[in-house]
């Protein structure tokens, strides 16, 4: 049936329109009606926005989407130049007042993040780079630097996902995309030697964190399931063996506790936490939950040691975070 668009009544309707109760409208009328406020749930609108975003990524013009306050941008840029000249105190003099006057500005948080990165205050740098990317999700340089500092804080999941985001939002041939792809490629190659894909590694990170939360809350059986799930794909994950030993000890299972502690120490003889816990487990009575304090590992450590690129400014002409024109 050749149904005409109910708006223009001339052209055949091809797109179901939520605003018109699902009626088929033509592409031209769709474009005329389309707006973020009314059409955000429409799959046609989402496809158009996705296409527009990709065009801006390819052209390096994503920075045009960011809210701009010229005097703030200029001040932050001067601060970043000071950082590159190893004059962090001068940079701080510019940035701290800006943080007070513009607490929701993405550029200010980016500058503060770079200041903390230079001064090796990595946890604080993470806070500000995360804030910058939350305010402006297309901030490529902030994603890249977030990846860098999360390596230092051993948040490998966020380090990798932030790097992936930086690549996704960068033109294919840009230096950021090239360097960050190398970083991710090196990690993938390193994980492959351990029999892991990147997807498995990221899934294990999440599973480990969830299992550790269960451990901290005293839900030992649920924690055991989680740590065993990690070991299904990464049999040599030392921290999962160590934490499993703790869970079993807390349930009175001396046999399994000893097994996993010895397994952890076989894999890593320098694992001092396991050595200390082994002394306590050896003294426990099988069937009686251990009531002595034991140490556990909350971080998912890995021997991935590839370098992550650090980036302070987006352009050689001094303008930061605006991509390539």
Phi, psi and omega in degrees: 000128183270088184272123179284150176300127182290350181270303181270340180058020181243318187255150179297133177281131182234345184243124177290130187248122179295326181291337181251029176066027179089003179294150180278124178240165181278166183296322182295316179292326176300314180295326180291320183280335193298132174205155181297322184294325187253343190239013186298335181271352184280131182292332176294316178298317182297321178294319178297314180296322178297318179295316179298318180297317181296323177297320179290324177297312182297328182268355180070032184246020180301332182301338180293342179280345184280142174294131186247130170238098190310315183293328177289315179302316181294319180294317178295320180297320178296321179297320180293326175295319177300320180297318179293338178265013179061035178245065187294330179294323177293320178297319181296322179300327179278320190281320184298316175298325178295324179295326178289319185273336182225066185292347180245027179262125184296322181294321179297314179295325176298313179298316178297320177300317178296322178300313179292325178297314179300320182274005178063028171268072192296317179300321178291323178298319178302315182303315186282325176292323176297320179295318180298318181285334176288319179291315180231094188296348182258020185277090188302311183297324178294320177298318182295315180290328175299319176300317181298309185289331179290335171298319182290328180268004179063028171266079188291328180298310181291326178300315182288314183293327176292321177296318178298322178294319179298319179293316181301323186265002183255147171304143187305321185264013181282153178302321180297312180298317181297310182294319183287326174298321177297318178302312180292323179295319178296319177297315180299318179294320180294318179294325180299326177295336178266004180080023183240144168268166177299320181297318179295319181297314180295321178296321179294323177301314180294317181296318179299314180299318179295318180295322180294323177297320177297320178299311181298330181272003178080011178269073191294322181294319177295321178296319179301316179301318181293313181295324176294326178297320176298316184290344178298325180252343181226079188295342183257020181282105189299314185294328177293319176297316181298317180287328174299320179301318179297315180300313181296322179297320180291341176264000178086010181267087184294322184300309180290327178297314179296320181301311185287328175293316179293325177295317179299318181287331174296320181285326182216090182300342181267010182283086189295327178299318178294321178298315180295317181293329180299322179298321180289319182291322180300334182269350184284157176266128182300132181096349179248118180305138179291131180249013176265148179293136176234153181269147176225164182255126181263345182256145179270096183272157180212163179261020174294120187235016181292151182283143176250132183291143177251138186222132179251319182231147184276344185222153178283347182267008174101345180275120186262153167064022182243008179072199181249130178282000000 
